[in-house]
Each structure stands twice: as C-alpha cells, then as structure tokens.
Amino acid sequence: MMTNKKNLNLSGEWSQERYPFRHMSQDKQPTVLSDIYKEEINIAIWQRHKQFSVKEFLALNPTFQKEMVLTPQDAFSRISESFDNNMTEVSEDIALLVDMFCYLFELNQVGMRLKVLDKAMCPKFHVDKVPCRLVTTYQGMATQWLPHELVDQTKLGWGCNGLPDNESGLYQSESDIQQLHCGDVALIKGTLWEGNENAGLVHRSPELVANEKRLILTLDFM
C-alpha cells in the first residue's frame, strides 16, 4: 500500500479518519460492480470495451439530451421512444444498466441523464456529492480519474486557488491520470456514501478534440 504524505497529520501520523485509503476494482465480468460495497473501493469498473454504432445518430442529433426517471419495467420502452425507436442496441443496453443499478442498490427507480457533448461537461477534477453514480460512454473519450493515493484533497474546489489542475498541486504528474475506455461501465462512489465523506473518487470529463462528439450516460439514486 502506498502512503500518501498528504494523508499525514501534523505529528507525521496517518490520518485514516480524515483521508481513508481507497482504490479501484476492475474486471471483465459485471459482478465486479458489487465490489463498490467494499469500504476500500471508490470505483468499480466493468471492462466491457464494447463498441456501439451511434455515429449516424450523433450526426443527425448533435444536441440530443434526455433526463428522466426510469424503472426497470419501463426503461426500454421510454428510452426507445426518445430515440424514435432507433438505436435499439443502446436502448437495450441502458435498460440492462438500469435493471442492474436498481438491483444492486435495491432501488425502485433511477435518475437517468443521456447527453451528446462536444466539450467537457465537468472539465476540472472534482468529487460527486452523491452516494454512487453509474457512468458509461457510448461514443468518444471516456471519463478520467485519479487514484486516491495520488491526490492532494486540499487542492480540490476553492483549494486550487484559481489555478488549473495541472498547476495547483492536485496531482504530481500527467501519468497519474487514469481513463476509462469507451463502453466501460463504472460505479463512482461519492461523498454522500456513508463512511466515504473524504474519499469520493476524483474525476473529470475529458477534453474533446475538434468536431468530436461524446455520448455519455449517467444513472443516479432517486
């Protein structure tokens, strides 16, 4: 286990209560998502590397976005309708993820956001003020994140003193930045998860190249 100097208190002792250690869990099987319940995990990644045929849809619908509350029972029909009954593969996949998310967390419904982006939605590194969020990218560059032990938590938000992330001291090297693959499914633990108040995953939207479109899905507790 790496010891982050930034987690030491003034006496040089590890401050486990303030900045508890967290790390990732990843696997090619969807069962890895249940690892999010482990106290030491703040991101669980189902490595699908799955490709979806959405380029034509993005070209025809460059500003598409939908926000709705879905249940496992109505997810497919409502998503399919929002696509005018096109994009069946994506509709089926979203319905599957809604069902998995609800089952995993014993929810009756979820809040869904599906957006086409041509620029970073959240360009600065941050933590989510939610218990847990599901994220997957159907087209374009996927979410970037920082390993917990490499982050100076005091440089988040106002702590950056107006400096960009690469100058604030939030992280030490560009090689510290990790990135999901398009098609991967990640559960990102936030600060409202009980016992995770100072250990939410630090992440951001990637910068997109000119004329690139990104289609991203998020699911949240309701």
Protein Blocks (a to p, Z undefined) as FASTA:
>chain_A
ZZdfklpcfkopacfklmccddddddfbfklmmmmmpmklcbdcddfkpacdfklmmmmm
mmgccdddddfklmmmmmmmmnoopaklmmmmmmmmmmmmmmmnopabdcddddddfbdf
blcgcddddfbdcdddfedcddddddfklpcfklgcjlnnopafklnomambfklpccdd
ehiacddddfklghilmmcccdddddddehiacdddddddZZ
